[in-house]
Amino acid sequence: MFLDVLSWILILSGGVFGVISAIGVLRMPDIYTRMHAASIADTIALGLMCGGMMLQAGWTIVTIKLILILVFIFFASPTTTHALAKAAIAGGIKPILHEDRRKKVSDKTSNKGKGEKS
Amino acid sequence: MFIAATIAIIIAMVLALMRALLGPTIYDRVLAVNLFGTKALLLIAVMGFLTDRPEFLDIALVYALINFIATIAIMKFFRFAHLGHPHQGDNLGDL
């Protein structure tokens, strides 16, 4: 019974973190901050949910598969984020720095046009 | 329990799709597709538990592999405008 409650909590908090990371990706102003928000989903949401599912499955082959998924995502997620950041910088996207925010909003919109060149 | 998790994942997927549509630059779209892939991975795993079918986890593992390779390939193409010519002298062939 205790295991059910614990896995219930883990899975639901994983789902909540997933929604939080999706909202973060939607609301963040800049590609680099969105990358940070997206990596939340890759790490904690996936980890919590797979942990909850592992508790549900117990010592079976299913748990081993979940561990394999976790290990692979553990290595794949930073590689993807690094490649994306490298490509974005090479693509000429300037991150919005602190001093850009101190200027007036009108400057900021002009900076957004410059910063978001596709 | 799994139904609540499935609903949460579907909501996150819709938000990721909205970012994919709104994204001004290509890289936002690639990021959103990558996030969508991770959520799909979670959805497959949870559905496997919901319908008591452990084979779904194999699909989820393969999906994780494909999602990673696809994202890296897309970015390599946008970065170098080609996926690597075999005989060219430059080292642009590799990532």
Backbone of each chain as ProteinMPNN parsed JSONL, in Angstrom:
{"seq_chain_A": "MFLDVLSWILILSGGVFGVISAIGVLRMPDIYTRMHAASIADTIALGLMCGGMMLQAGWTIVTIKLILILVFIFFASPTTTHALAKAAIAGGIKPILHEDRRKKVSDKTSNKGKGEKS", "coords_chain_A": {"N_chain_A": [[0.845, -1.195, 0.0], [1.95, 1.195, 0.82], [3.858, 1.545, -1.109], [2.273, 2.014, -3.351], [1.138, 4.52, -2.769], [3.439, 6.084, -2.639], [4.464, 5.799, -5.244], [2.372, 6.927, -6.571], [2.538, 9.605, -5.757], [5.063, 10.26, -6.81], [4.685, 9.953, -9.602], [2.654, 11.794, -10.198], [3.829, 14.205, -9.389], [5.878, 14.213, -11.243], [4.378, 14.568, -13.577], [3.385, 17.136, -13.056], [5.748, 18.602, -13.063], [6.39, 18.243, -15.709], [4.403, 19.745, -17.009], [5.061, 22.225, -16.019], [7.566, 22.634, -17.173], [6.854, 22.743, -19.829], [5.28, 25.058, -19.853], [7.274, 26.828, -19.15], [8.906, 26.683, -21.435], [7.215, 27.893, -23.181], [6.902, 30.523, -22.229], [9.364, 31.747, -21.867], [11.701, 34.361, -22.792], [13.764, 33.997, -24.607], [15.795, 31.987, -26.811], [17.799, 30.643, -25.461], [17.056, 30.661, -22.791], [14.75, 29.261, -23.03], [15.739, 26.81, -23.633], [16.805, 26.051, -21.235], [14.446, 25.739, -19.764], [13.295, 23.636, -21.149], [14.996, 21.568, -20.597], [14.317, 20.894, -18.089], [12.148, 19.21, -18.315], [13.342, 17.022, -19.521], [14.961, 16.051, -17.498], [13.958, 16.105, -14.63], [11.174, 15.646, -14.79], [10.966, 13.325, -16.326], [12.573, 11.67, -14.776], [11.201, 11.513, -12.291], [8.754, 10.4, -13.04], [9.539, 7.975, -14.232], [10.712, 6.87, -12.008], [8.482, 6.545, -10.339], [7.074, 4.713, -11.854], [8.81, 2.61, -11.794], [8.597, 1.828, -9.147], [6.032, 0.886, -9.189], [6.351, -1.309, -10.867], [8.175, -2.941, -9.616], [10.612, -5.621, -8.979], [11.157, -6.346, -11.864], [11.498, -7.193, -15.415], [10.553, -4.951, -16.567], [11.333, -2.824, -14.975], [14.051, -2.816, -15.482], [14.069, -2.02, -18.144], [13.07, 0.558, -17.841], [15.154, 1.694, -16.404], [17.089, 1.585, -18.358], [16.046, 3.401, -20.217], [16.205, 5.737, -18.695], [18.98, 5.966, -18.296], [19.861, 6.336, -20.899], [18.564, 8.72, -21.679], [19.742, 10.324, -19.823], [22.292, 10.633, -20.83], [21.754, 11.53, -23.412], [20.26, 13.892, -23.34], [21.8, 16.243, -22.378], [23.624, 16.32, -24.485], [22.036, 16.898, -26.697], [21.079, 19.428, -25.961], [23.453, 20.842, -25.87], [24.299, 20.702, -28.551], [22.207, 22.088, -29.713], [22.507, 24.642, -28.606], [24.987, 25.326, -29.634], [24.429, 25.336, -32.351], [22.551, 27.38, -32.418], [24.041, 29.617, -31.632], [25.909, 29.652, -33.703], [24.11, 30.157, -35.65], [23.724, 32.786, -35.325], [22.177, 33.91, -33.299], [21.703, 36.153, -30.813], [22.089, 36.021, -27.291], [19.73, 37.455, -24.959], [20.981, 39.906, -22.986], [21.742, 41.18, -19.594], [22.091, 43.929, -19.687], [20.657, 44.551, -21.874], [18.098, 44.515, -21.008], [17.897, 46.692, -19.372], [17.493, 48.89, -20.911], [14.963, 51.087, -22.494], [11.564, 49.923, -23.059], [10.966, 50.247, -25.739], [13.457, 50.145, -26.944], [13.92, 47.543, -26.344], [12.099, 46.117, -27.871], [13.09, 46.604, -30.391], [15.498, 45.39, -30.087], [14.593, 42.827, -29.825], [13.733, 42.262, -32.372], [16.18, 42.222, -33.665], [17.478, 40.251, -32.292], [16.06, 37.948, -32.814], [16.636, 36.786, -35.24], [15.95, 34.57, -37.902]], "CA_chain_A": [[0.0, 0.0, 0.0], [2.802, 2.386, 0.919], [4.518, 1.723, -2.405], [1.325, 2.639, -4.278], [1.005, 5.953, -2.471], [4.701, 6.752, -2.999], [4.577, 5.909, -6.718], [1.326, 7.886, -6.976], [3.078, 10.964, -5.547], [6.171, 10.491, -7.747], [4.219, 10.107, -10.98], [1.902, 13.053, -10.358], [4.767, 15.344, -9.364], [6.548, 14.203, -12.546], [3.473, 15.207, -14.531], [3.333, 18.58, -12.774], [6.995, 19.211, -13.552], [6.321, 18.268, -17.164], [3.6, 20.898, -17.439], [5.823, 23.445, -15.669], [8.639, 22.858, -18.16], [6.229, 23.171, -21.097], [4.925, 26.481, -19.682], [8.538, 27.581, -19.208], [9.347, 26.795, -22.838], [6.315, 28.803, -23.892], [6.92, 31.898, -21.749], [10.697, 32.344, -21.742], [11.846, 35.326, -23.891], [14.922, 33.85, -25.486], [16.013, 30.562, -27.116], [18.699, 29.996, -24.492], [16.313, 30.409, -21.547], [13.789, 28.179, -23.303], [16.482, 25.548, -23.578], [16.881, 25.683, -19.817], [13.137, 25.247, -19.312], [13.005, 22.339, -21.769], [15.804, 20.494, -20.004], [13.649, 20.442, -16.863], [11.314, 18.055, -18.666], [14.193, 15.87, -19.795], [15.614, 15.476, -16.315], [13.204, 15.786, -13.422], [9.855, 15.069, -15.067], [11.199, 11.948, -16.762], [13.122, 10.901, -13.659], [10.182, 11.236, -11.285], [7.738, 9.467, -13.563], [10.116, 6.63, -14.372], [10.88, 6.333, -10.664], [7.18, 6.073, -9.873], [6.692, 3.493, -12.585], [9.664, 1.517, -11.312], [8.021, 1.316, -7.893], [4.855, 0.098, -9.544], [6.675, -2.563, -11.533], [8.922, -3.842, -8.729], [11.847, -6.181, -9.533], [10.849, -7.137, -13.068], [12.214, -6.731, -16.603], [10.067, -3.602, -16.897], [12.186, -1.85, -14.256], [15.346, -2.717, -16.175], [13.867, -1.185, -19.34], [12.955, 1.956, -17.406], [16.505, 2.17, -16.053], [17.801, 1.82, -19.631], [15.567, 4.675, -20.781], [16.743, 6.842, -17.887], [20.422, 6.127, -18.543], [20.08, 6.895, -22.237], [18.17, 10.134, -21.688], [20.724, 11.035, -18.991], [23.422, 11.013, -21.68], [21.349, 12.156, -24.681], [19.673, 15.226, -23.173], [22.78, 17.338, -22.449], [24.241, 16.403, -25.819], [21.107, 17.617, -27.576], [21.038, 20.85, -25.583], [24.723, 21.468, -26.281], [24.309, 20.866, -30.009], [21.247, 23.145, -30.059], [23.088, 25.953, -28.262], [26.084, 25.584, -30.586], [23.826, 25.687, -33.646], [21.885, 28.688, -32.294], [25.073, 30.67, -31.632], [26.436, 29.709, -35.068], [23.08, 30.741, -36.493], [23.718, 34.249, -35.17], [21.151, 34.364, -32.351], [22.401, 36.74, -29.65], [21.259, 35.932, -26.075], [19.318, 38.749, -24.393], [21.791, 40.035, -21.772], [21.107, 41.978, -18.552], [22.067, 45.358, -20.026], [19.623, 44.804, -22.876], [16.781, 44.691, -20.346], [17.802, 47.969, -18.623], [17.049, 49.995, -21.788], [13.502, 51.254, -22.483], [10.881, 48.813, -23.723], [11.028, 50.441, -27.207], [14.726, 49.561, -27.398], [13.895, 46.071, -26.198], [11.413, 45.483, -29.023], [13.996, 46.634, -31.565], [16.515, 44.347, -29.857], [13.996, 41.491, -30.059], [13.75, 42.001, -33.819], [17.555, 41.874, -34.085], [17.95, 39.027, -31.636], [15.338, 36.722, -33.164], [16.761, 36.563, -36.696], [15.873, 33.1, -38.101]], "C_chain_A": [[0.879, 1.244, 0.0], [3.456, 2.663, -0.427], [3.577, 2.407, -3.381], [1.262, 4.136, -4.041], [2.262, 6.688, -2.92], [4.801, 6.899, -4.51], [3.539, 6.887, -7.237], [1.888, 9.305, -6.878], [4.159, 11.239, -6.592], [5.641, 10.781, -9.144], [3.499, 11.427, -11.161], [2.847, 14.248, -10.295], [5.566, 15.38, -10.659], [5.682, 14.869, -13.597], [3.421, 16.702, -14.33], [4.6, 19.251, -13.29], [7.009, 19.254, -15.073], [5.554, 19.469, -17.657], [4.351, 22.192, -17.16], [6.887, 23.705, -16.726], [8.038, 23.296, -19.484], [5.818, 24.639, -21.012], [6.192, 27.319, -19.763], [9.006, 27.757, -20.638], [8.485, 27.818, -23.553], [6.592, 30.251, -23.503], [8.307, 32.524, -21.78], [10.98, 33.235, -22.965], [12.825, 34.888, -24.958], [15.17, 32.366, -25.699], [16.847, 29.897, -26.019], [17.969, 29.744, -23.177], [15.283, 29.312, -21.778], [14.48, 26.827, -23.22], [16.582, 25.069, -22.131], [15.557, 25.091, -19.359], [12.871, 23.866, -19.887], [13.799, 21.231, -21.084], [15.206, 20.048, -18.675], [12.844, 19.197, -17.157], [12.187, 16.819, -18.836], [14.703, 15.232, -18.51], [14.589, 15.098, -15.248], [11.862, 15.159, -13.742], [10.023, 13.599, -15.451], [11.667, 11.096, -15.577], [12.056, 10.53, -12.658], [9.19, 10.207, -11.802], [8.313, 8.074, -13.71], [10.351, 6.02, -12.993], [9.576, 5.793, -10.134], [6.785, 4.787, -10.558], [7.54, 2.311, -12.144], [9.086, 0.927, -10.035], [6.808, 0.445, -8.206], [5.262, -1.272, -10.059], [7.438, -3.507, -10.605], [10.108, -4.431, -9.457], [11.557, -7.023, -10.775], [11.67, -6.58, -14.227], [11.801, -5.315, -16.953], [10.958, -2.556, -16.224], [13.527, -1.694, -14.966], [15.2, -1.852, -17.419], [13.774, 0.28, -18.953], [14.329, 2.507, -17.059], [17.284, 2.446, -17.33], [17.38, 3.14, -20.243], [16.198, 5.834, -20.03], [18.215, 7.067, -18.21], [20.64, 6.768, -19.903], [19.734, 8.373, -22.261], [19.172, 10.938, -20.867], [21.9, 11.473, -19.841], [22.966, 11.816, -22.884], [20.915, 13.594, -24.465], [20.711, 16.34, -23.156], [23.436, 17.454, -23.802], [23.352, 17.19, -26.759], [21.12, 19.098, -27.258], [22.307, 21.544, -26.021], [24.741, 21.72, -27.777], [23.363, 21.994, -30.409], [21.84, 24.508, -29.758], [24.175, 26.316, -29.262], [25.497, 26.022, -31.925], [23.19, 27.064, -33.57], [22.924, 29.802, -32.329], [25.65, 30.8, -33.042], [25.411, 30.329, -35.998], [22.937, 32.233, -36.276], [22.658, 34.746, -34.223], [21.885, 34.884, -31.123], [21.528, 36.541, -28.417], [20.925, 37.327, -25.56], [20.04, 38.902, -23.082], [21.111, 40.983, -20.788], [20.997, 43.416, -19.016], [21.02, 45.624, -21.114], [18.298, 45.109, -22.196], [16.706, 46.07, -19.727], [17.326, 49.073, -19.531], [15.53, 50.036, -21.821], [12.876, 50.101, -23.255], [11.021, 48.994, -25.236], [12.347, 49.884, -27.718], [14.598, 48.045, -27.384], [13.193, 45.466, -27.403], [12.35, 45.519, -30.226], [15.068, 45.567, -31.372], [15.915, 42.98, -30.145], [14.017, 41.205, -31.55], [15.143, 41.561, -34.24], [17.893, 40.495, -33.53], [17.277, 37.8, -32.224], [15.484, 36.415, -34.644], [16.782, 35.064, -36.948], [16.954, 32.683, -39.069]], "O_chain_A": [[0.61, 2.214, -0.708], [3.602, 3.811, -0.847], [3.996, 3.27, -4.151], [1.324, 4.929, -4.981], [2.185, 7.769, -3.503], [5.168, 7.959, -5.018], [3.777, 7.595, -8.216], [1.734, 10.107, -7.799], [4.183, 12.312, -7.194], [6.08, 11.727, -9.799], [3.703, 12.113, -12.163], [2.69, 15.201, -11.058], [5.905, 16.462, -11.137], [6.177, 15.643, -14.416], [3.413, 17.463, -15.297], [4.544, 20.33, -13.88], [7.564, 20.178, -15.668], [5.975, 20.143, -18.597], [4.297, 23.136, -17.948], [7.097, 24.848, -17.134], [8.621, 24.118, -20.191], [5.984, 25.386, -21.976], [6.195, 28.391, -20.368], [9.451, 28.838, -21.025], [8.965, 28.533, -24.432], [6.525, 31.133, -24.359], [8.411, 33.749, -21.722], [10.546, 32.904, -24.068], [12.743, 35.347, -26.097], [14.793, 31.556, -24.851], [16.631, 28.732, -25.688], [18.22, 28.738, -22.513], [14.97, 28.535, -20.876], [13.89, 25.834, -22.796], [16.466, 23.88, -21.834], [15.527, 24.079, -18.659], [12.292, 23.013, -19.214], [13.338, 20.093, -20.997], [15.529, 18.97, -18.176], [12.84, 18.246, -16.375], [11.849, 15.728, -18.376], [14.859, 14.013, -18.438], [14.37, 13.916, -14.987], [11.437, 14.234, -13.05], [9.301, 12.735, -14.952], [11.225, 9.961, -15.396], [11.988, 9.385, -12.213], [8.83, 9.263, -11.098], [7.66, 7.092, -13.356], [10.212, 4.81, -12.814], [9.542, 4.713, -9.544], [6.232, 3.88, -9.935], [7.078, 1.17, -12.117], [9.075, -0.289, -9.843], [6.585, -0.589, -7.577], [4.623, -2.277, -9.747], [7.372, -4.725, -10.769], [10.585, -3.854, -10.434], [11.688, -8.247, -10.754], [12.434, -5.63, -14.061], [12.569, -4.561, -17.552], [11.294, -1.536, -16.824], [14.075, -0.595, -15.047], [16.08, -1.049, -17.729], [14.321, 1.147, -19.634], [14.639, 3.655, -17.379], [18.047, 3.41, -17.4], [18.211, 3.91, -20.725], [16.67, 6.795, -20.637], [18.656, 8.204, -18.378], [21.497, 7.639, -20.054], [20.492, 9.189, -22.785], [19.43, 12.102, -21.172], [22.458, 12.548, -19.622], [23.694, 12.694, -23.346], [21.172, 14.443, -25.318], [20.527, 17.325, -23.87], [23.773, 18.555, -24.237], [23.823, 18.036, -27.519], [21.167, 19.934, -28.161], [22.273, 22.684, -26.485], [25.137, 22.793, -28.234], [23.659, 22.765, -31.321], [21.701, 25.435, -30.555], [24.279, 27.466, -29.689], [25.993, 26.954, -32.556], [23.265, 27.839, -34.523], [22.713, 30.822, -32.984], [25.86, 31.911, -33.529], [25.763, 30.948, -37.002], [22.137, 32.888, -36.945], [22.259, 35.907, -34.319], [22.608, 34.135, -30.466], [20.338, 36.853, -28.463], [21.716, 38.26, -25.696], [19.782, 38.147, -22.145], [20.048, 41.53, -21.08], [19.978, 44.071, -18.796], [20.548, 46.75, -21.272], [17.475, 45.859, -22.722], [15.611, 46.603, -19.554], [16.813, 50.086, -19.056], [14.866, 49.161, -21.265], [13.552, 49.394, -24.003], [11.179, 48.008, -25.956], [12.395, 49.24, -28.766], [15.091, 47.353, -28.275], [13.618, 44.43, -27.915], [12.398, 44.563, -31.0], [15.502, 44.921, -32.327], [16.597, 42.082, -30.637], [14.276, 40.078, -31.971], [15.296, 40.654, -35.059], [18.514, 39.675, -34.207], [17.84, 36.708, -32.155], [14.575, 35.85, -35.252], [17.538, 34.342, -36.297], [17.078, 31.499, -39.384]]}, "seq_chain_B": "MFIAATIAIIIAMVLALMRALLGPTIYDRVLAVNLFGTKALLLIAVMGFLTDRPEFLDIALVYALINFIATIAIMKFFRFAHLGHPHQGDNLGDL", "coords_chain_B": {"N_chain_B": [[-4.606, 7.057, -11.379], [-2.623, 6.818, -13.338], [-4.091, 7.889, -15.353], [-4.397, 10.564, -14.624], [-1.734, 11.33, -14.859], [-1.398, 10.934, -17.588], [-3.102, 12.892, -18.655], [-1.794, 15.193, -17.754], [0.57, 14.981, -19.206], [-0.378, 15.198, -21.804], [-1.342, 17.794, -21.813], [1.091, 19.143, -21.508], [2.226, 18.429, -23.902], [0.612, 19.774, -25.743], [1.244, 22.412, -25.111], [3.923, 22.395, -25.846], [3.651, 22.036, -28.564], [2.433, 24.447, -29.199], [4.566, 26.192, -28.759], [6.173, 25.259, -30.802], [4.771, 26.086, -33.042], [4.69, 28.849, -32.66], [7.279, 29.579, -32.474], [9.841, 31.872, -33.219], [12.389, 31.414, -34.36], [14.29, 28.852, -36.126], [15.484, 27.24, -34.331], [13.979, 27.351, -32.033], [11.848, 25.833, -32.851], [13.01, 23.363, -33.268], [13.764, 22.804, -30.691], [11.244, 22.669, -29.484], [10.18, 20.463, -30.777], [11.877, 18.501, -29.883], [11.26, 18.553, -27.154], [8.608, 17.768, -27.352], [9.007, 15.179, -28.257], [10.2, 13.98, -26.034], [8.067, 14.121, -24.267], [6.269, 12.493, -25.624], [7.567, 10.119, -25.376], [7.285, 9.703, -22.628], [4.539, 9.505, -22.542], [4.046, 7.145, -23.977], [5.242, 5.303, -22.262], [3.664, 5.588, -19.956], [1.169, 4.908, -20.964], [1.704, 2.281, -21.512], [1.816, 1.262, -18.947], [-0.756, 1.848, -18.17], [-2.387, 0.227, -19.73], [-1.488, -2.204, -19.041], [0.575, -3.4, -20.576], [3.622, -4.489, -21.013], [5.268, -4.366, -23.24], [5.244, -1.884, -24.345], [7.279, -0.375, -23.311], [9.548, -1.057, -24.693], [9.01, 0.161, -27.101], [9.013, 2.774, -26.222], [11.696, 3.102, -25.521], [12.963, 2.814, -28.026], [11.827, 4.985, -29.258], [12.955, 7.067, -27.826], [15.624, 6.848, -28.654], [15.369, 7.387, -31.422], [14.316, 9.953, -31.383], [16.419, 11.407, -30.308], [18.438, 11.053, -32.26], [17.203, 12.209, -34.463], [16.917, 14.9, -33.711], [19.576, 15.701, -33.479], [20.412, 15.318, -36.112], [18.798, 17.154, -37.515], [19.749, 19.546, -36.491], [22.352, 19.448, -37.277], [22.062, 19.639, -39.982], [20.973, 22.221, -40.233], [23.095, 23.638, -39.275], [25.343, 23.098, -40.918], [24.341, 23.05, -43.441], [24.51, 20.78, -44.925], [24.566, 17.153, -44.679], [27.021, 16.158, -44.532], [29.505, 15.537, -46.767], [31.032, 12.752, -48.344], [33.622, 12.856, -49.596], [34.785, 15.312, -49.184], [37.372, 17.731, -48.468], [37.224, 19.423, -46.3], [36.694, 19.678, -42.72], [34.046, 19.657, -42.272], [32.489, 17.559, -42.408], [32.028, 16.058, -40.137], [30.272, 16.512, -36.99]], "CA_chain_B": [[-3.297, 7.709, -11.178], [-1.954, 6.971, -14.631], [-4.912, 8.761, -16.199], [-4.027, 11.952, -14.305], [-0.41, 11.596, -15.447], [-1.563, 11.045, -19.047], [-3.678, 14.214, -18.962], [-0.745, 16.209, -17.559], [1.535, 14.891, -20.31], [-1.009, 15.706, -23.029], [-1.34, 19.268, -21.708], [2.464, 19.61, -21.79], [2.481, 18.261, -25.351], [-0.069, 20.859, -26.474], [2.032, 23.637, -24.919], [5.146, 22.285, -26.655], [3.263, 22.288, -29.966], [2.215, 25.884, -29.383], [5.881, 26.816, -28.946], [6.692, 24.881, -32.13], [4.113, 26.927, -34.054], [4.974, 30.279, -32.44], [8.721, 29.813, -32.377], [10.314, 32.71, -34.334], [13.558, 30.898, -35.09], [14.25, 27.406, -36.39], [15.989, 26.492, -33.17], [12.855, 27.161, -31.101], [11.006, 24.716, -33.333], [13.727, 22.101, -33.014], [13.675, 22.572, -29.246], [9.874, 22.251, -29.152], [9.977, 19.087, -31.272], [12.608, 17.628, -28.97], [10.467, 18.462, -25.918], [7.429, 16.961, -27.682], [9.441, 13.783, -28.329], [10.368, 13.465, -24.667], [6.727, 13.912, -23.695], [5.665, 11.313, -26.265], [8.228, 8.973, -24.744], [6.638, 9.486, -21.334], [3.15, 9.077, -22.769], [4.06, 5.723, -24.356], [5.546, 4.497, -21.074], [2.509, 5.602, -19.046], [0.107, 4.107, -21.582], [2.06, 0.877, -21.322], [1.411, 0.872, -17.59], [-2.219, 1.985, -18.027], [-3.084, -0.894, -20.363], [-0.824, -3.446, -18.602], [1.288, -4.035, -21.705], [5.017, -4.065, -20.79], [6.08, -4.195, -24.463], [5.283, -0.467, -24.733], [8.527, 0.263, -22.884], [10.519, -1.188, -25.784], [8.711, 1.234, -28.065], [9.448, 4.056, -25.641], [13.156, 3.182, -25.615], [13.324, 3.076, -29.425], [11.403, 6.357, -29.565], [13.972, 7.971, -27.25], [16.799, 6.819, -29.529], [15.079, 8.056, -32.695], [14.138, 11.375, -31.121], [17.744, 12.02, -30.129], [19.154, 11.093, -33.534], [16.539, 13.162, -35.366], [17.228, 16.277, -33.309], [20.97, 16.004, -33.823], [20.523, 15.408, -37.576], [18.199, 18.419, -37.964], [20.604, 20.694, -36.166], [23.564, 19.407, -38.092], [21.72, 20.134, -41.319], [20.857, 23.679, -40.199], [24.39, 24.247, -38.98], [26.313, 22.957, -42.008], [23.59, 23.067, -44.715], [24.505, 19.44, -45.554], [24.781, 16.169, -43.621], [28.363, 15.574, -44.607], [29.869, 14.888, -48.036], [32.077, 11.766, -47.986], [35.001, 13.021, -50.092], [35.262, 16.702, -49.139], [38.565, 17.882, -47.633], [37.013, 20.161, -45.047], [36.262, 18.796, -41.632], [32.65, 19.933, -41.968], [31.741, 16.318, -42.522], [31.534, 15.593, -38.832], [29.444, 17.55, -36.343]], "C_chain_B": [[-2.62, 7.915, -12.526], [-2.77, 7.873, -15.538], [-4.559, 10.208, -15.927], [-2.676, 12.28, -14.923], [-0.539, 11.755, -16.955], [-2.106, 12.407, -19.423], [-2.614, 15.288, -18.823], [0.221, 16.186, -18.734], [0.924, 15.461, -21.574], [-1.057, 17.224, -23.0], [0.048, 19.8, -22.052], [2.765, 19.48, -23.28], [1.84, 19.394, -26.132], [0.729, 22.148, -26.334], [3.298, 23.582, -25.761], [4.816, 22.533, -28.118], [3.022, 23.762, -30.195], [3.551, 26.586, -29.566], [6.422, 26.474, -30.319], [6.062, 25.779, -33.184], [4.554, 28.371, -33.909], [6.445, 30.57, -32.653], [9.234, 30.684, -33.499], [11.454, 32.051, -35.094], [13.429, 29.382, -35.275], [14.569, 26.65, -35.108], [14.901, 26.351, -32.117], [12.023, 25.967, -31.537], [11.698, 23.396, -33.063], [13.641, 21.76, -31.534], [12.3, 22.053, -28.881], [9.635, 20.822, -29.609], [10.695, 18.102, -30.355], [11.827, 17.456, -27.665], [9.24, 17.594, -26.148], [7.804, 15.478, -27.715], [9.615, 13.188, -26.946], [9.011, 13.209, -24.027], [6.073, 12.7, -24.318], [6.263, 10.046, -25.663], [7.546, 8.646, -23.42], [5.224, 8.958, -21.522], [3.1, 7.598, -23.117], [4.298, 4.863, -23.126], [4.332, 4.438, -20.151], [1.368, 4.795, -19.638], [0.409, 2.622, -21.441], [1.639, 0.403, -19.948], [-0.107, 0.889, -17.455], [-2.899, 0.751, -18.576], [-2.381, -2.216, -20.059], [-0.157, -4.161, -19.753], [2.758, -3.628, -21.597], [5.793, -3.861, -22.069], [6.182, -2.723, -24.841], [6.628, 0.151, -24.366], [9.621, 0.069, -23.925], [10.3, -0.08, -26.803], [9.21, 2.559, -27.525], [10.957, 4.199, -25.755], [13.586, 3.503, -27.036], [12.971, 4.513, -29.782], [12.424, 7.35, -29.022], [15.193, 8.021, -28.161], [16.543, 7.619, -30.794], [14.966, 9.561, -32.489], [15.487, 12.072, -31.002], [18.453, 12.164, -31.467], [18.531, 12.136, -34.457], [16.915, 14.589, -35.001], [18.647, 16.627, -33.71], [21.105, 16.162, -35.339], [19.961, 16.736, -38.066], [19.16, 19.557, -37.687], [21.871, 20.673, -36.991], [23.258, 19.964, -39.471], [21.616, 21.647, -41.301], [22.213, 24.318, -39.977], [25.289, 24.222, -40.207], [25.639, 22.969, -43.37], [23.775, 21.777, -45.475], [24.844, 18.451, -44.453], [26.135, 15.501, -43.787], [28.61, 14.927, -45.941], [31.027, 13.953, -47.751], [33.46, 12.216, -48.385], [35.534, 14.412, -49.849], [36.432, 16.815, -48.16], [38.242, 18.508, -46.289], [36.504, 19.213, -43.957], [34.805, 19.044, -41.299], [31.827, 18.65, -42.018], [31.217, 15.862, -41.176], [30.913, 16.77, -38.09], [30.36, 18.656, -35.831]], "O_chain_B": [[-2.117, 8.995, -12.836], [-2.213, 8.552, -16.401], [-4.432, 11.005, -16.857], [-2.483, 13.375, -15.451], [0.125, 12.606, -17.547], [-1.645, 13.021, -20.385], [-2.523, 16.189, -19.657], [0.648, 17.238, -19.211], [1.611, 16.134, -22.344], [-0.844, 17.877, -24.022], [0.181, 20.777, -22.788], [3.469, 20.31, -23.854], [2.437, 19.922, -27.071], [0.885, 22.896, -27.299], [3.71, 24.593, -26.33], [5.593, 23.162, -28.837], [3.358, 24.29, -31.255], [3.679, 27.469, -30.414], [7.069, 27.311, -30.948], [6.74, 26.193, -34.124], [4.772, 29.055, -34.909], [6.814, 31.698, -32.98], [9.092, 30.299, -34.659], [11.5, 32.111, -36.323], [12.581, 28.731, -34.666], [14.017, 25.584, -34.832], [14.875, 25.364, -31.382], [11.551, 25.188, -30.71], [11.057, 22.42, -32.675], [13.47, 20.601, -31.157], [12.169, 21.126, -28.082], [8.967, 20.05, -28.92], [10.194, 17.011, -30.083], [11.74, 16.35, -27.131], [8.859, 16.794, -25.293], [7.038, 14.624, -27.267], [9.233, 12.044, -26.698], [8.82, 12.21, -23.333], [5.389, 11.946, -23.626], [5.576, 9.044, -25.465], [7.264, 7.487, -23.118], [4.762, 8.091, -20.78], [2.236, 6.869, -22.629], [3.655, 3.828, -22.947], [4.002, 3.376, -19.622], [0.673, 4.078, -18.919], [-0.496, 1.805, -21.274], [1.162, -0.721, -19.791], [-0.687, 0.075, -16.736], [-3.866, 0.26, -17.993], [-2.629, -3.224, -20.72], [-0.294, -5.375, -19.905], [3.121, -2.538, -22.039], [6.864, -3.256, -22.041], [7.094, -2.337, -25.571], [7.077, 1.091, -25.021], [10.518, 0.903, -24.048], [11.245, 0.533, -27.3], [9.761, 3.374, -28.266], [11.456, 5.285, -26.051], [14.456, 4.346, -27.252], [13.705, 5.183, -30.508], [12.728, 8.352, -29.669], [15.739, 9.094, -28.417], [17.374, 8.429, -31.204], [15.451, 10.348, -33.302], [15.682, 13.173, -31.517], [18.996, 13.221, -31.79], [19.243, 12.861, -35.151], [17.199, 15.401, -35.881], [18.902, 17.718, -34.22], [21.831, 17.04, -35.805], [20.558, 17.382, -38.927], [19.368, 20.427, -38.533], [22.406, 21.717, -37.364], [24.075, 20.669, -40.063], [22.098, 22.311, -42.219], [22.456, 25.43, -40.445], [25.938, 25.223, -40.512], [26.336, 22.901, -44.382], [23.251, 21.655, -46.582], [25.352, 18.846, -43.404], [26.374, 14.417, -43.254], [28.019, 13.892, -46.249], [31.926, 14.311, -46.991], [34.408, 12.005, -47.628], [36.655, 14.698, -50.269], [36.489, 16.102, -47.159], [38.867, 18.197, -45.274], [35.975, 18.134, -44.222], [34.346, 18.705, -40.208], [30.635, 18.647, -41.713], [30.105, 15.344, -41.074], [31.027, 17.911, -38.536], [29.885, 19.633, -35.252]]}, "name": "protein", "num_of_chains": 2, "seq": "MFLDVLSWILILSGGVFGVISAIGVLRMPDIYTRMHAASIADTIALGLMCGGMMLQAGWTIVTIKLILILVFIFFASPTTTHALAKAAIAGGIKPILHEDRRKKVSDKTSNKGKGEKSMFIAATIAIIIAMVLALMRALLGPTIYDRVLAVNLFGTKALLLIAVMGFLTDRPEFLDIALVYALINFIATIAIMKFFRFAHLGHPHQGDNLGDL"}
